[in-house]
């Protein structure tokens, strides 16, 4: 085996290890979304606390991926194509970490909402929205593993559905607040959860766009479909701490 082939083989082996970490991270984030939405719907404080605790593991895995990717670049001197692949992994990991943060914030809000009267139908509606986002995320990661630009583009198109669900929920919460001012605080928390979930969809879409770039060498040049958004350009990172 000549030196170039040896370097190439070592690069592929190291990249495979990093990609396995990325897939593991994706599974953890998908579980966080599902558990956070179930905790909200069922008013389950114990499950919400578990989601918050597990977020540290997601953060640690992202840090490990970044460290291993940086070492891979330094030691293996990848070609331009290989470098693009490593950078895509790091960007995908960053998007997954942000989705994990949004799931954690959903869990934090859930613990607050337990102390308030339930808003009828809100838990189920938000669970449906989070399921749509989780499916987008799963397909975005599958498109990365399979290098499937067509599936990635399908994920991009489905972001519109999530936007529409968010807008419908905003109007529903507004109606509840107008009908009974005692609902205002709970509906504000629920609105932030809906907005965070919509942002999860944006990050799933960003992962899909990285896949398209990885496969084709070009980022999509058309603006992704977006529903006309209701007011929401505020800090939606949730309750910190």
Residue pairs with C-beta under 8 A, 6 or more apart in sequence:
1 9
7 76
7 77
10 76
11 72
11 76
11 78
11 82
14 68
14 72
14 75
14 76
15 72
15 82
15 85
15 86
15 89
17 68
18 65
18 68
18 69
18 72
18 86
18 89
19 89
19 145
21 61
21 64
21 65
21 68
22 65
22 89
22 92
22 93
22 96
22 141
22 144
23 141
23 145
24 61
25 58
25 61
25 62
25 65
25 93
25 96
25 97
26 96
26 137
26 138
26 141
28 54
28 57
28 58
28 61
28 100
29 58
29 96
29 99
29 100
29 103
29 137
30 134
30 137
30 138
31 54
32 51
32 54
32 55
32 58
32 99
32 100
32 103
32 104
33 99
33 103
33 130
33 133
33 134
33 137
33 200
34 130
34 131
34 134
35 47
35 50
35 51
35 103
35 107
36 48
36 51
36 103
36 104
36 106
36 107
36 110
36 130
37 106
37 123
37 126
37 127
37 130
37 131
38 44
38 47
38 127
39 45
39 47
39 48
39 51
39 106
39 107
39 110
40 48
40 106
40 107
40 109
40 110
40 113
40 123
40 126
40 127
40 193
41 123
41 124
41 126
41 127
42 123
43 110
43 113
43 114
43 118
43 123
44 110
45 110
45 111
45 114
47 107
48 107
48 108
48 110
48 111
49 107
49 111
51 103
51 104
51 106
51 107
52 104
52 107
52 108
55 100
55 101
55 103
55 104
58 96
58 97
58 100
59 97
59 100
61 93
62 93
62 94
62 96
62 97
65 89
65 90
65 93
66 90
66 93
69 86
69 89
69 90
72 78
72 86
73 83
73 86
76 82
78 85
78 86
84 213
84 214
84 217
85 214
88 144
88 210
88 211
88 213
88 214
91 206
91 210
92 141
92 144
92 207
92 210
95 203
95 204
95 206
95 207
95 210
96 203
96 207
98 199
98 203
99 137
99 200
99 203
99 204
101 237
102 196
102 197
102 199
102 200
102 203
102 238
103 200
104 238
105 192
105 193
105 196
105 237
105 238
105 239
106 130
106 193
106 196
106 197
106 238
108 238
108 239
108 241
109 189
109 190
109 192
109 193
109 238
109 239
110 193
112 189
112 239
113 186
113 189
113 190
116 185
116 186
116 189
117 182
117 183
117 186
118 186
119 173
119 176
119 183
119 186
119 187
119 190
121 172
122 169
122 172
122 173
122 190
125 165
125 169
125 172
126 169
126 190
126 193
126 194
126 197
128 165
129 162
129 165
129 166
129 169
129 194
129 197
129 198
130 197
130 200
132 158
132 161
132 162
132 165
132 201
133 162
133 197
133 200
133 201
133 204
136 155
136 158
136 159
136 162
136 201
136 204
136 205
136 208
137 200
137 203
137 204
137 207
139 151
139 154
139 155
139 208
140 152
140 155
140 204
140 205
140 207
140 208
140 211
141 207
142 148
142 151
143 149
143 151
143 152
143 155
143 208
143 211
144 152
144 207
144 210
144 211
144 214
147 211
147 214
147 215
148 211
148 215
149 211
149 212
149 215
149 216
152 208
152 209
152 211
152 212
152 215
153 208
153 212
153 220
155 204
155 205
155 207
155 208
156 205
156 208
156 209
156 212
156 220
156 224
156 225
157 224
157 225
159 201
159 202
159 204
159 205
159 224
159 225
159 226
160 225
160 226
160 227
162 197
162 198
162 201
163 198
163 201
163 226
163 227
163 229
164 227
165 198
166 194
166 195
166 197
166 198
166 227
166 229
166 230
166 232
167 227
167 228
167 229
167 230
169 190
169 191
169 194
170 191
170 194
170 230
170 232
171 230
173 187
173 188
173 190
173 191
173 194
174 187
176 183
176 187
177 183
177 184
177 187
191 232
192 236
192 238
195 232
195 236
196 236
196 237
196 238
198 232
199 236
205 224
209 219
209 220
209 224
212 218
212 219
212 220
213 219
